[in-house]
Amino acid sequence: MDRTALRARAWLAGIAALSGIWLVQNGTAARVVAPQPATAQAFASASGPRPGSAVAKPLGASEPVRIRIPRIGVDAPMTRLALGADGRLEAPSPEESDRAGWFGGGTPPGAKGTAIVAGHVDDAEGPAVFYGLGSLKKGARAEIDRADGRTAVFTVDAVEVYDNDAFPDERVYGPSGHAALRLITCGGGYSRETGYQGNVVVYAHLTGVR
């Protein structure tokens, strides 16, 4: 499977923010390359909620337990990810390619700030939890069930793909004044020898709570 990691560093005031990209260490035996975002799904200008889009009041902090993205058939449990000794966010284990991981040292989804959720695009058997992420469109919905019994509902603002050497750290991981969500997986150019050479990033914001 693709072995991935996310470079990370601590920011001021004890707020952990991520800096870097999912790095593809090895290629996979995948026969079908995952869908990539269409140009029309990128931000038209500045990042953030689209003009006129509802923005819900942030929730308090609570552990996320499950993520659903109906448009691409995702309905998966979530696991907490931590930083390894090398300062990189540890990816879900190979046995958990059906799970999405969230950065437990940062903002929980639904709380004020930028929450980071990452997942594998594929494994040795084929598509993994975030295989279809690149096919999402603006306006799609992502729902995250939380340990407090609430479900945070997010609306997609944009879907972009970046090469490894042009990953916009601040744009993806920077602080937010509302409840923001980033969904990340491998993407971009692909070859059997090197694997994926970039990342797909979905930008979304909190629009409702159940």
Backbone as numpy.savetxt, mean C-alpha at the origin, in Angstrom:
# Nx Ny Nz CAx CAy CAz Cx Cy Cz
9.24 -16.75 -4.86 8.40 -15.55 -4.86 9.27 -14.31 -4.86
8.69 -13.15 -5.15 9.44 -11.91 -5.04 9.77 -11.66 -3.57
11.03 -11.46 -3.27 11.43 -11.10 -1.92 11.50 -9.59 -1.88
10.69 -8.95 -1.02 10.61 -7.50 -1.03 10.90 -6.92 0.33
11.34 -5.67 0.34 11.58 -4.98 1.60 11.37 -3.50 1.38
11.14 -2.78 2.44 10.87 -1.36 2.34 11.86 -0.63 3.22
12.69 0.24 2.65 13.60 1.03 3.46 12.78 1.97 4.33
13.26 2.17 5.56 12.49 3.01 6.47 13.41 3.79 7.38
12.89 4.89 7.93 13.63 5.66 8.91 12.64 6.37 9.82
13.09 6.72 11.03 12.20 7.41 11.97 12.24 8.90 11.68
11.09 9.54 11.77 10.98 10.98 11.60 10.86 11.65 12.95
10.71 12.98 12.97 10.68 13.75 14.20 9.47 13.41 15.05
9.57 13.76 16.35 8.46 13.63 17.30 8.01 12.18 17.46
8.90 11.25 17.19 8.56 9.86 17.39 7.62 9.28 16.37
7.32 10.04 15.31 6.43 9.56 14.26 7.26 8.81 13.24
6.97 7.53 13.05 7.72 6.72 12.08 7.15 6.94 10.70
8.01 7.32 9.77 7.58 7.48 8.37 8.52 6.65 7.53
8.03 6.16 6.44 8.83 5.27 5.62 9.52 6.04 4.51
10.73 5.62 4.22 11.48 6.26 3.15 12.10 5.17 2.30
11.75 5.15 1.04 12.33 4.14 0.17 11.28 3.40 -0.63
11.58 2.19 -1.04 10.72 1.46 -1.94 10.75 -0.01 -1.64
9.76 -0.72 -2.14 9.81 -2.18 -2.11 10.87 -2.59 -3.12
11.89 -3.28 -2.64 13.00 -3.66 -3.51 12.86 -5.11 -3.94
12.80 -5.34 -5.23 12.69 -6.70 -5.72 14.08 -7.33 -5.71
14.26 -8.34 -4.89 15.56 -8.99 -4.77 15.73 -10.12 -5.80
14.67 -10.83 -6.06 14.74 -11.96 -6.98 13.54 -11.98 -7.90
13.73 -12.48 -9.12 12.61 -12.64 -10.03 11.74 -13.80 -9.59
10.60 -13.97 -10.23 9.72 -15.07 -9.92 9.50 -15.89 -11.18
8.79 -16.96 -11.01 8.46 -17.80 -12.15 7.10 -17.44 -12.73
6.61 -16.26 -12.38 5.28 -15.85 -12.84 5.21 -15.83 -14.36
4.12 -16.36 -14.91 3.96 -16.41 -16.36 3.14 -15.22 -16.87
2.42 -14.56 -15.95 1.60 -13.43 -16.32 1.99 -12.23 -15.47
2.38 -11.13 -16.10 2.77 -9.93 -15.37 1.54 -9.23 -14.82
1.63 -8.75 -13.60 0.50 -8.10 -12.94 0.08 -6.85 -13.71
-1.22 -6.48 -13.63 -1.70 -5.27 -14.30 -0.98 -4.02 -13.79
-0.77 -3.07 -14.70 -0.10 -1.82 -14.35 -1.09 -0.65 -14.50
-0.92 0.41 -13.70 -1.87 1.52 -13.75 -1.89 2.24 -15.10
-3.07 2.64 -15.52 -3.21 3.46 -16.71 -2.82 4.90 -16.37
-2.30 5.61 -17.35 -1.88 7.00 -17.13 -3.02 7.85 -16.59
-4.24 7.56 -17.02 -5.40 8.35 -16.60 -5.68 8.23 -15.10
-5.11 7.23 -14.44 -5.37 7.03 -13.01 -4.37 7.76 -12.13
-3.40 8.44 -12.72 -2.42 9.20 -11.94 -3.04 10.52 -11.51
-2.39 11.19 -10.56 -2.84 12.52 -10.14 -2.73 13.49 -11.31
-3.73 14.35 -11.43 -3.69 15.36 -12.48 -2.70 16.46 -12.14
-2.58 16.75 -10.82 -1.63 17.77 -10.39 -1.12 17.39 -9.00
-1.46 18.18 -7.99 -0.99 17.90 -6.63 -1.68 16.65 -6.07
-0.98 15.94 -5.19 -1.56 14.76 -4.58 -2.55 15.15 -3.49
-3.43 14.22 -3.15 -4.42 14.46 -2.11 -5.81 14.16 -2.62
-6.82 14.30 -1.74 -8.21 14.03 -2.16 -8.60 14.86 -3.36
-9.38 14.26 -4.25 -9.84 14.99 -5.43 -10.78 16.11 -5.04
-10.78 17.23 -5.76 -11.69 18.34 -5.45 -13.13 17.86 -5.39
-13.83 18.25 -4.33 -15.23 17.86 -4.19 -15.44 16.53 -3.51
-14.34 15.79 -3.26 -14.47 14.49 -2.62 -14.69 14.66 -1.12
-15.57 13.83 -0.55 -15.82 13.89 0.89 -14.56 13.46 1.65
-14.33 14.09 2.79 -13.22 13.72 3.66 -13.78 13.50 5.05
-13.72 12.27 5.55 -14.29 11.94 6.85 -13.33 12.33 7.98
-13.90 12.58 9.14 -13.10 12.90 10.32 -12.29 11.67 10.72
-11.00 11.85 11.02 -10.17 10.71 11.40 -10.67 10.02 12.67
-10.39 8.74 12.75 -10.72 7.95 13.93 -9.54 7.93 14.88
-9.76 7.39 16.07 -8.64 7.14 16.97 -7.85 5.95 16.47
-6.73 5.70 17.11 -5.87 4.59 16.69 -6.48 3.25 17.09
-6.43 2.28 16.18 -6.89 0.92 16.45 -6.26 -0.01 15.42
-5.91 -1.21 15.85 -5.26 -2.19 14.98 -6.17 -2.60 13.83
-5.67 -2.60 12.60 -6.45 -3.12 11.48 -6.39 -4.64 11.46
-7.50 -5.27 11.10 -7.53 -6.74 11.11 -7.86 -7.35 9.75
-8.52 -6.61 8.87 -8.90 -7.17 7.57 -9.06 -6.05 6.55
-8.69 -6.35 5.30 -8.85 -5.39 4.22 -9.69 -6.00 3.11
-10.59 -5.18 2.57 -11.40 -5.59 1.41 -11.30 -4.52 0.33
-11.06 -4.96 -0.89 -11.07 -4.06 -2.05 -11.97 -4.75 -3.07
-13.27 -4.47 -3.04 -14.23 -5.23 -3.85 -13.93 -5.26 -5.33
-13.42 -4.17 -5.89 -13.24 -4.10 -7.34 -12.21 -5.10 -7.85
-11.27 -5.50 -7.01 -10.25 -6.46 -7.46 -10.31 -7.76 -6.66
-11.40 -7.96 -5.92 -11.62 -9.23 -5.23 -10.73 -9.49 -4.04
-10.20 -8.43 -3.41 -9.37 -8.62 -2.22 -10.25 -8.70 -0.98
-10.07 -9.72 -0.19 -10.73 -9.89 1.10 -9.77 -10.69 1.94
-8.89 -9.99 2.66 -7.74 -10.65 3.26 -7.48 -10.19 4.69
-6.95 -11.10 5.50 -6.52 -10.70 6.84 -5.29 -9.82 6.77
-5.04 -9.10 7.87 -3.88 -8.20 7.90 -2.93 -8.63 9.00
-1.67 -8.34 8.78 -0.64 -8.67 9.74 0.22 -7.44 10.00
0.74 -7.32 11.20 1.57 -6.17 11.57 2.99 -6.39 11.05
3.57 -5.35 10.47 4.94 -5.39 9.98 5.80 -4.46 10.82
7.03 -4.87 11.07 7.96 -4.07 11.85 9.21 -3.81 11.04
10.07 -2.96 11.56 11.35 -2.71 10.92 12.35 -3.77 11.34
13.13 -4.25 10.40 14.18 -5.20 10.70 15.42 -4.49 11.20
16.45 -5.25 11.52 17.70 -4.69 12.03 18.36 -3.77 11.02
18.06 -3.97 9.73 18.66 -3.14 8.68 17.86 -1.89 8.40
16.79 -1.64 9.19 15.99 -0.44 9.01 14.95 -0.56 7.93
14.75 -1.78 7.41 13.76 -1.98 6.36 12.50 -2.60 6.93
11.38 -2.25 6.35 10.13 -2.85 6.76 10.12 -4.30 6.30
9.90 -5.20 7.24 9.87 -6.61 6.90 8.60 -6.94 6.13
8.75 -7.64 5.03 7.59 -8.04 4.24 6.86 -9.18 4.94
5.58 -9.38 4.61 4.90 -10.58 5.11 5.72 -11.82 4.72
5.69 -12.84 5.55 6.48 -14.04 5.27 5.99 -14.72 4.00
6.80 -15.58 3.40 6.38 -16.29 2.19 5.09 -17.08 2.40
4.86 -17.51 3.63 3.65 -18.26 3.92 2.42 -17.37 4.06
2.64 -16.05 4.03 1.55 -15.10 4.21 1.34 -14.23 2.98
1.56 -14.76 1.80 1.38 -13.97 0.60 -0.08 -13.64 0.34
-0.99 -14.27 1.10 -2.41 -13.97 1.00 -2.84 -12.91 2.00
-1.88 -12.36 2.74 -2.17 -11.34 3.74 -1.59 -9.98 3.31
-2.22 -8.92 3.76 -1.68 -7.58 3.60 -1.02 -7.18 4.92
0.10 -6.49 4.84 0.80 -6.06 6.05 0.71 -4.56 6.22
0.62 -4.11 7.47 0.61 -2.67 7.73 1.78 -2.34 8.64
2.32 -1.14 8.48 3.47 -0.70 9.26 3.01 -0.36 10.67
3.25 -1.30 11.62 2.78 -1.13 12.98 3.45 -0.01 13.75
4.57 0.49 13.25 5.25 1.60 13.91 4.78 2.96 13.44
3.79 2.97 12.55 3.28 4.22 12.00 1.81 4.42 12.31
1.11 5.07 11.41 -0.30 5.41 11.59 -1.19 4.22 11.27
-2.10 3.84 12.18 -3.07 2.79 11.84 -4.08 3.32 10.82
-4.52 2.50 9.89 -5.52 2.96 8.91 -6.77 3.52 9.58
-7.16 4.71 9.15 -8.33 5.38 9.70 -7.98 6.50 10.66
-6.77 6.45 11.24 -6.33 7.52 12.13 -5.71 8.66 11.31
-5.54 9.81 11.93 -4.97 10.96 11.24 -3.52 10.68 10.88
-3.18 10.89 9.63 -1.83 10.64 9.17 -1.82 9.73 7.95
-0.66 9.25 7.60 -0.51 8.40 6.43 -0.26 6.95 6.85
-1.23 6.09 6.60 -1.11 4.67 6.92 -0.52 3.92 5.73
0.40 3.01 6.01 1.08 2.26 4.96 0.66 0.80 5.02
0.12 0.30 3.91 -0.27 -1.11 3.81 0.41 -1.68 2.57
1.11 -2.79 2.74 1.86 -3.39 1.63 1.56 -4.87 1.52
1.69 -5.39 0.32 1.44 -6.81 0.10 2.17 -7.32 -1.12
2.36 -8.62 -1.17 3.03 -9.24 -2.31 2.15 -9.19 -3.56
2.79 -9.08 -4.70 2.07 -9.11 -5.98 1.89 -10.55 -6.47
2.89 -11.39 -6.18 2.79 -12.79 -6.58 3.71 -13.64 -5.72
3.59 -14.95 -5.89 4.50 -15.88 -5.24 4.79 -17.02 -6.21
5.41 -18.07 -5.73 5.79 -19.16 -6.62 4.59 -19.86 -7.24
3.43 -19.72 -6.61 2.23 -20.38 -7.11 1.43 -19.51 -8.07
1.71 -18.19 -8.11 0.95 -17.29 -8.97 0.58 -16.01 -8.26
-0.55 -15.38 -8.63 -0.95 -14.11 -8.05 -1.10 -14.17 -6.53
-0.66 -13.10 -5.85 -0.80 -12.97 -4.40 -1.82 -11.87 -4.09
-1.85 -11.44 -2.83 -2.96 -10.61 -2.34 -3.14 -9.31 -3.13
-2.06 -8.64 -3.53 -2.17 -7.34 -4.21 -1.86 -7.44 -5.70
-2.08 -8.60 -6.29 -1.81 -8.78 -7.71 -2.57 -7.77 -8.57
-3.83 -7.50 -8.24 -4.66 -6.64 -9.07 -4.59 -5.17 -8.73
-3.70 -4.77 -7.83 -3.68 -3.38 -7.35 -3.53 -2.38 -8.49
-2.72 -2.71 -9.49 -2.47 -1.79 -10.60 -3.66 -1.56 -11.49
-4.70 -2.37 -11.37 -5.89 -2.19 -12.20 -6.97 -1.33 -11.54
-6.71 -0.89 -10.31 -7.69 -0.03 -9.63 -7.83 1.30 -10.34
-9.01 1.91 -10.18 -9.29 3.20 -10.78 -9.70 4.20 -9.72
-9.57 5.46 -10.05 -10.01 6.52 -9.14 -11.47 6.29 -8.76
-11.76 6.50 -7.48 -13.13 6.32 -7.01 -13.41 4.94 -6.46
-12.48 3.98 -6.65 -12.67 2.64 -6.09 -12.64 2.71 -4.56
-13.18 1.69 -3.94 -13.31 1.67 -2.48 -12.40 0.62 -1.87
-11.80 0.97 -0.74 -11.05 0.02 0.08 -11.58 0.12 1.50
-11.88 -1.01 2.10 -12.44 -1.05 3.44 -11.49 -1.79 4.37
-11.26 -1.24 5.55 -10.39 -1.89 6.52 -11.13 -2.05 7.84
-11.34 -3.30 8.23 -11.95 -3.61 9.52 -10.90 -3.42 10.60
-11.33 -2.85 11.73 -10.40 -2.54 12.81 -10.79 -3.29 14.09
-9.83 -3.39 14.99 -10.06 -4.11 16.24 -11.12 -3.44 17.12
-11.39 -2.16 16.91 -12.40 -1.47 17.70 -13.81 -1.70 17.18
-13.96 -2.56 16.17 -15.28 -2.89 15.64 -15.74 -1.96 14.53
-14.97 -0.94 14.22 -15.33 -0.01 13.15 -14.67 -0.43 11.84
-15.29 -0.03 10.74 -14.71 -0.25 9.42 -14.41 1.10 8.80
-13.14 1.33 8.48 -12.72 2.57 7.83 -12.86 2.39 6.32
-13.61 3.28 5.69 -13.87 3.20 4.25 -13.07 4.28 3.54
-12.22 3.86 2.60 -11.37 4.78 1.87 -11.77 4.83 0.40
-11.55 5.99 -0.22 -11.80 6.17 -1.64 -10.48 6.47 -2.34
-10.24 5.79 -3.45 -8.98 5.94 -4.18 -8.93 7.28 -4.90
-7.84 8.01 -4.70 -7.61 9.30 -5.36 -6.76 9.15 -6.62
-5.85 8.19 -6.61 -4.96 8.01 -7.75 -4.23 6.69 -7.62
-3.74 6.19 -8.75 -2.90 4.99 -8.77 -1.71 5.30 -9.67
-0.51 5.19 -9.12 0.68 5.54 -9.88 1.71 4.43 -9.79
2.62 4.41 -10.75 3.69 3.42 -10.74 5.02 4.16 -10.87
6.03 3.73 -10.11 7.32 4.41 -10.08 8.44 3.41 -10.28
9.46 3.81 -11.02 10.68 3.02 -11.11 11.42 3.10 -9.78
12.22 2.08 -9.49 12.95 2.05 -8.23 13.81 3.29 -8.00
14.42 3.79 -9.07 15.34 4.92 -8.91 14.64 6.26 -8.97
13.31 6.26 -9.02 12.57 7.53 -9.07 11.39 7.50 -8.10
11.54 6.79 -6.99 10.46 6.67 -6.03 10.33 7.95 -5.21
9.14 8.59 -5.18 8.96 9.87 -4.47 8.64 9.66 -2.99
9.66 9.52 -2.17 9.48 9.21 -0.75 8.49 10.13 -0.06
8.71 11.43 -0.19 7.87 12.39 0.53 6.42 12.32 0.06
6.23 12.16 -1.23 4.87 12.10 -1.79 4.11 10.88 -1.26
4.81 9.77 -1.14 4.15 8.54 -0.71 4.03 8.46 0.81
5.12 8.74 1.51 5.17 8.49 2.95 5.03 9.73 3.82
4.96 10.92 3.20 4.91 12.14 3.98 3.66 12.25 4.84
3.69 13.14 5.84 2.55 13.30 6.75 1.31 13.83 6.05
0.16 13.61 6.66 -1.11 14.08 6.10 -1.96 14.68 7.20
-2.73 15.70 6.86 -3.63 16.33 7.82 -4.96 15.62 7.95
-5.18 14.59 7.13 -6.40 13.80 7.22 -6.02 12.33 7.33
-6.97 11.44 7.31 -6.68 10.00 7.37 -6.39 9.50 5.96
-5.12 9.33 5.64 -4.70 8.91 4.31 -4.24 7.46 4.34
-4.31 6.82 3.19 -3.92 5.42 3.06 -3.07 5.24 1.81
-2.00 4.47 1.93 -1.19 4.09 0.78 -1.16 2.56 0.70
-1.49 2.03 -0.45 -1.40 0.60 -0.71 -0.26 0.39 -1.69
0.67 -0.51 -1.37 1.89 -0.63 -2.15 2.18 -2.09 -2.50
2.60 -2.30 -3.74 3.09 -3.61 -4.16 4.12 -3.42 -5.26
4.73 -4.51 -5.69 5.71 -4.44 -6.77 5.01 -4.14 -8.10
5.72 -3.49 -9.00 5.15 -3.16 -10.30 6.21 -2.61 -11.22
5.77 -1.99 -12.30 6.70 -1.43 -13.25 7.23 -2.48 -14.21
8.38 -2.20 -14.80 8.97 -3.13 -15.74 9.29 -4.47 -15.09
9.24 -5.53 -15.88 9.44 -6.88 -15.33 10.28 -7.73 -16.28
11.15 -8.52 -15.68 11.84 -9.56 -16.45 12.06 -10.74 -15.51
12.20 -11.91 -16.07 12.41 -13.10 -15.25 13.73 -13.03 -14.49
14.69 -12.32 -15.05 16.01 -12.25 -14.43 16.03 -11.32 -13.22
15.29 -10.22 -13.29 15.38 -9.20 -12.25 14.10 -9.00 -11.46
12.99 -9.56 -11.92 11.72 -9.32 -11.25 11.15 -7.95 -11.61
10.26 -7.45 -10.79 9.67 -6.14 -11.02 10.68 -5.05 -10.66
10.67 -3.99 -11.44 11.66 -2.93 -11.28 11.09 -1.64 -10.70
9.94 -1.74 -10.08 9.34 -0.56 -9.48 8.22 -0.93 -8.54
7.34 0.03 -8.28 6.25 -0.16 -7.35 4.97 0.51 -7.83
3.87 -0.16 -7.59 2.55 0.44 -7.76 2.12 1.02 -6.41
1.64 2.25 -6.42 1.17 2.90 -5.20 -0.25 3.41 -5.42
-1.15 3.00 -4.54 -2.52 3.50 -4.56 -2.66 4.54 -3.45
-3.15 5.71 -3.81 -3.39 6.80 -2.85 -4.89 6.84 -2.56
-5.25 6.88 -1.27 -6.66 6.94 -0.91 -6.83 7.75 0.37
-8.07 8.17 0.64 -8.34 8.91 1.87 -9.66 8.43 2.47
-9.81 8.66 3.76 -10.99 8.21 4.50 -12.22 9.01 4.10
-13.26 8.30 3.68 -14.49 8.96 3.27 -15.70 8.50 4.08
-15.55 7.49 4.91 -16.68 7.01 5.68 -16.26 6.04 6.76
-17.16 5.81 7.70 -16.91 4.89 8.81 -18.19 4.10 9.06
-18.05 2.80 9.23 -19.19 1.97 9.60 -18.95 1.34 10.95
